[in-house]
Each structure stands twice: as C-alpha cells, then as structure tokens.
Amino acid sequence: MTVAAPPAALMQTYRRWPVEFVEGRGCTLVDAGGKRYLDLVAGLAVASAGHCHPRVTEAIAAQARRLVHVSNLYLTEPAQRLSARLAGLTGGMQSFFCTSGAEAVECALKLARRHGGQARAIVATDGGFHGRTLGALSVTGQPAKRAPFEPLVGDVTHVPFGDADALAAALGPGTAAVNLEPIQGEAGVVVPPPGYLQSVRALCDQNGALLVLDEVQTGVGRTGAWFAYEHEDVRPDVLCVAKGLAGGLPIGACLAVPGVAEAFVPGDHGSTFGGGPVAAAAALAVLDVIEEEGLRDRARDAGLRLLAGLGRIWPDGEVRGRGLLVGVTLPRAAARAVAALALQRGLLVNDAAPDVLRVCPPLVVTDDEIDAALETLEEVWDEIRET
C-alpha cells in the first residue's frame, strides 16, 4: 500500500485512508504503487456499474466531445432523455436535476414547504442521514453532526426510525412532509420492520403530509429493485436520488409527482450544473447497463451470498441489509481495525460505526469476488480476535 501524507492544501474534513488510487476497472482499484484492491465500498455506493465501465466512459467521452455545459437557461437532449427515463421508472414523476444527494434533499424540503403553504413542519427520523448542507443537516437524525452548526433550519422533529406509533404522534395539520430513508445507510444499514413504509404512507395520507423518500443510497438498483420503496409496494410523493445514478459523475435528482412538482414556479429553485449534458449522458448509460446486464437481479443474488457469508464470520452479530447494501454489527467496537487490516490485504470495506461494517460493492461484483472478500474478512477477524 502506498502511503500518502494528507495534502496541506486540502481542508481536513475527511478521515482519509493513507492510499492514493489512480485507476479502476470493475470492482478493482489500483493505487499509485501498482497494488490492486478489491473494492466493496464503490465510492460509497456510487460506482454502481463498476469503475470505468466501457459503456459509461464512452458515453462520457462522446458527450464531452459535443457539448459540456450551457446551464439550465436552455434545453439539452441528454437531460430531457434522462428526465423521461426516470419518469418511466417512477410512474411519471418529474425531475429537478442537481449535483449531489444533499442538494436533492434541499430541493425536496423547499418543495414540501412550497406545496404545504401554511404547513411548514418536517418530521424526520433518528439516525437518518440526508447530507451536510444546513437544510439537509437539519433533517439528519444524528445530533453529533448537527450540534456544531446549530441553529439549523427550524420546525423539524425527529422520531425513532421504524416506529409508526411515534410518527403518528408527531404528525398534525401543520406537517408539510415526512422525510426518511427506506433503509438507513450511514447509520449502519438499519432496516425497518416489514410494513413500516406502508404505515408511513398511510399516516402521511391521513395528515395531508408529503412522503419524501431519500433514496440517495438505496436507489438505482442497489437493493435489487430500481428503488427500495418498490419492495414495500408504496409510492412516495417526492424522491431523492444521487450517488449511483451516474456511476461516478456528480448528479442528483429530486423527483416529484406532477401535483406536487407544480408547486414550484420559475425562480423558486435552481442548480447551475444540475443535469449537465455529460453527467446526464453518464446516467443514461448507467441505467442502460443496469437494465441490459440484469444488475438488479445481480444485486439481489449477490446480496444474499454476502449476507450468508458475513453471518458465518460473525454468527453472534446482526447481519442486515437488502441487495448490495449490507451491514454487520461486530461483537465489539473493532470496525475501524477490521477495515484497516482489510485495506492492508487489498480489500476495501467501510466502518459505518465503531461496531458496524458497511459493504456496498459495485453491482457488477462476481461470486468469486464476494468469496475472496469473505475469505479476507475471516482472516482479518481471526487476527483481531487473537489480539
């Protein structure tokens, strides 16, 4: 592993691992010294079609040779095609394009309040993560992330995730929206009880509140469906998508059903780079790859293999997730140590919490790659248990 000192010119906002990557293909990354790594992080669930998928890189290059940017004062063909494609996947939702998941959430919060009129309150969930901008941070249910930057956007209430009764008690005529993740990713891949999303949908309907689902991490095939809400047979009013949508280029989208989307009028919101031609072309290629290579089914089958293997390594831990978004709780707070040793052995995994490993590989991951990763993790855990 090539060790790189933190660059002095970069703000130290990340706890970076001491490795510099220079190349990637599929589920493999290569560092500056030529060492190869099996990547089960995928840029935090971003490299959905794998690193440098030829269909995606060619789409990016071809579009970059034609047109890179004109702003949203004008129409471009890739953004129009992408909005139509997403409408087809979501039953007719309309898209606002931006450049990140946090920006998509910001759009959703503004849209909810614009639609709600006098109803301004937002209900979110404990443990949820929606981004680090001030609005998105306000609905993030992790006090340690919020506290240094308070006061944040007001009139936000947090309730326990997965608890429909607590949600019911928090809702009322002044509630504009309920904002939550179908599966909490940054909290350590927390899966709610069956039927929870259906209960949330019913409660929103009863109280005239919008259901805003943050599928920044769970969307675009990662859980074995285009969007995780499909598993529960519900439909949100507003949907936030980003991460895996363009396979590595910065893009986000806030989608809304037409009756909600029309609450916005020109001038209410904007994003200079949102839905730019190159990012939109990449997203179209990623969606083609996921569809044509059967990667939703691949995510489902590979996820089952991964869940079973992690359960064998940590039989006393809780292994949870759906598709290729998987977490496992360890018997003690050793996730960072596991990730560090795995990195030394050429495997990338993510310590989502002190005692939780998160695994979210590219959707193209093979059975052999999963088995190799599990073998490495078992060796690493055996070494840690002996210390």
N, C-alpha and C positions, 0 to 999 in steps of 0.2 A: 504494500500500500504506500502510495506517495503521500507524504505528509506536507501539507501546505499551511504556513502561518496565516492567521487572519489578516487580510489586506487592510492596511492602515487607512486607506481612503474610503472604505465601506463602513457605514454605520453598523454597530454591533447589535443588530436587532434579532439575529438568529444564533442559536447554539449549533454552529456548523460542525459537521464531522470533518476530520482532517484528511480529506481526499478531494482531488480535483478531477472531475470527469471531462473527457474530451471527445468521446464517441459512444454511440449506442446503436444497437440493432436488436429488434425484437425485445426479449427480456434480458438482454446482456448490455452492460455498460463497461467501458474501458477507461482506466484512469491515465493520468499523464505519464506514468511509468510503464504503461502497457499491460497492467494487471486487469484481468477480466472479473466481473462481478455479476451474479445472478440477482436481478432487481425484483424484489417483491414489494416495492414501495410505489413505483410507477410515477414518480414526481408528485406523490400524494394523490393518487387515483386520477392522474391526468393523462398519462400515456396509454390511453385505452386501446389503441390499435398497435401498441408496441412502439419502441423507439424507431424513428425513421422508417416507418412503413413505406415501401416504394410508391404505393398509390397516393399516399398523403404528401410525401415530399415532392412528387411530380406535380400534383395539383398546386402546391405552394409555389413551385418554381414557374410553372406555366402562367399562373395568375400574376406573379411578380414581374414577369416579362411584359405583361399587358397593361396593368393598372394597379397601383398600390393604395392610393388614398385620394378621395375627393371631398370627404366629410359628408354628413347626413343632410346637407342642404340639397343634395342631389341623389338620384336613384342609382344603384349599381345592380347588375344582374346577379352576382353571387348572393348578395343579401336578400334579394327578392326570392331567389330559389330556396335559400335556407329557411326563410320565414314560411314559405309554402310547405316545405318538407316537415318542419316542426308542427305546423298546423295539422298536417296529415297524421302525425304521431300522437297528437293530443286532442283529437276531436274538434279541431277548429280554433284553437287558441291563437291569439295574435301576439306577435313578438316585439319586444323592445330590446335592441342589442346594446351591449356594453362590453367591458373588458375583463370583468372578474366576478366571482361569486358575491363578494361584499357589495359590489356595485349593483348586482341584480337584486340583492336584498334591500338596498337603499331604495331602489325603484319600487319594489313591492310595498314597502312601508309608506312611501309617498302616495302610491296609487290607492292603498287601502284607506288612507285618511281623505284623499280627494273624493273617493267613492262614498265614504261614510258620512260626509257632511259634518253634522254636529257630533257624530260618534267618532271619538279620537283615540280611545284606549286600545292598546295592543296587549294581548296575552301571549306569553312565550313560556318555555319550559326550562326548568333547572337542568343544568348540564349541557344544554344546547349550545351550538357554536354556529354563528352566522357571519362572522367577519370582524375586522378590527377598525373599520371606519366608525365614526361616532354613532351613527344611526344603527348600523348592524351590531355594534358592540352593545348598544342599549338592550337589544333583544337576546344577546348572548347570555346564557344562564350560568356563567362561571364568574363569580364575584372577584376572584383574584385578577382576572383580566380587566374587569370593569373599574375596580377601585381607583387605580392611579389616574384615571381620566374623568372622574365624576366632577361636576354633574353632567349627565348624559341627556339624551332625549327623554322627556318625561312621559308620564301616563303609560308606563309599561309594568305589567305584573307578571311574575314568574310563578309557575305551579309545578309540582312534581311531574316528570315525564312518565307517561303510561298510566296516569291516574285520572280516569274520566270524571270521577266524582269531584276531585279538586278543581278540574277545569270547569265543570258545571257551576261550581260555587263562585268562580271568578268572573263568569260571563254575565252580561247585562245589556240593557238597551244602549249604553254608551260605548260598547265594544265595537271597534271597527274591524278587527281581524284577530285570528289565532295564527301564530307563526311558529312552525316547528319542523323538525326533520322526521321523515318516516323511520329512519334508523339514525341514531346519534353517532356520528363518526369520530369527531375529536374527543368526545367523552370516553372513547374506548370501545366503540361499536356496541352500543346499547340498543337492544331490540325490544320494542314494546310488546305487551301481551297481545295475543290474537284478538282481533275485533276492535282494538283501540282506535285505529284510524276511522273506522266506521262510526264509532261513538263520537269522535271529534267532529266528523262531518255532520252528524245529526244535531249535535249541540250548536254548531255554527248556524245551521238552518233554523233552529228554534229561536236563536237570538239575533238573527239578521246580521251575523258577522261573516266576513270572508274567511275562507280556509286558504292560508298561504303555506305551501309546502316548499321547504328548502331542500331541493334535490341536487345541490351543487356537488355533493359527494356520491350520492346513491343513484344519480341519473345516468342516462346514456348507456344502458346495458349492464352496468356493474353488478346489479343484483340478480341478473338473469331475465329481466324484463327491460323495456326501454326506460321505464320509470318505476320506482319501488311502490308507488301508490297502486299500480296495477295488481299487485299481489293481494291487496285488500279490497279490490273492486270498488274504489272510491274515485272521485274526481275532484281535484282542487279548483278553486276559483282563480288562484294565482300560483304560478310555478316558477321557481328559481333554478336555473341550470348554469353550469360553467364547467370547470375542471376538464373532464374527459371529452367535452364537446368538439374541440378542435385538435385533440391529441397532443397538445403542447404549445400551441399558439394562444395568446391571451384573448379569450372571448367569454362573454357571459350573456345570458338572456333571461329577461323577466317576461313570462308569458301569462296571458290572462284571457278568460272567456270574454267574448265580444261585449256583453252587457256590462262588464267591469272595465275592460280596456277603454271603452269610450268615455270614461270619466276624465281621462287626460285630454287636454286640448293643447294645440301648439304653444310652445313656450313653457309648459309645465315641467318638462324634464328633457335631458339631453346627455349625449356622450360623444365627444369629438371623434374618437377612434372606434366607437361601437359598431360592430358588423362591417368592419372594413373589408374590402374585396379579398385580400389574401387570407385573413382569418376565416371569412365565410367560405371561401373555396376549400380551405383545410377541413372545416367542419362538414361540408358536404361529402368530401372524400372519406372522412372518418365514418359517417353514417352509412355510406355505401359499403365500406369494409365490414362494419359490424353486421350489416344485413346479409351481404353476399357470402361472408365466411362463417356465418352461423355463430357469431360470438356471444349472443345472448344465451344460447344453449350451452356453449362452451363455458361461460361464466357459471352457469348453474351446476354443470357436471364437475368442473374443476373445483368449485367451491365445496361440494360435498366431499371430494377427495381430500381437500385441505382441512376441512373440519374434522374428518375422521383421523387424519394423521396427527393433527395437533392434540386431539383428545387422547391419543395413545402416548404422546410425550408427556402431557400434563393431565393425567387421569383425575387428579384432585382439583384441577382448575375448571373454570367455566369457559367453554369454547362457544362462541356465539357469532352470528352474522348471517348474511344471505348472499349467495353468489360469491363473487370475489371481493367482498368487503367483510373481513373476518377479524375477530379479536379473541384473545385468550388471556384470562387472568392467571397470574403466576402465584405460587404459594407464598412468595414474599416479594418485596419491592426490588426486583432484580431485572426489570425490563431493560434499563439502560445498559447494564452489564451484559445481558444477552445480546442486545443489538451491537455493542462494541466488539464482543468476541466474534459474532457472526460477520461483522464487517472485515475483521482481520482475516477471516476464512473465505472472503469473497461472496458474502451474501448480505443483501440489504433488507432489513426489516425495520419497523418503526416502533419506538417506545411511546405509545399514545398517553400513557400514565405510568407512574412509578412501578405499578404491578400489572400493567397491561401491554401486551404486544399487539400491534395492528398490522395486518397483512392485506395488501390490496394490489396485487400484481397486474400487469397488462392483461387484457382479456385474451390475448393470444398465448398465454402460458401453456406449456405442454405438461402431460402427466409426468414425463421424465424430469422436467424441471421442478415440478412440485415435489417429486420423490427425492430429488437431490437436495432441495431446500430443507425438507423434513429431516433428512439424514444429518445435515449440518446442524440444524437446531437441536437435534437429540444429542449430538456430540458436545455441543456448547453447553447444554443444560447439565449433562453428566459432569463436565468440568467444573461448572459453577457449584453444583451440589456438593462436590468434594472439598470445596474451599470453606 
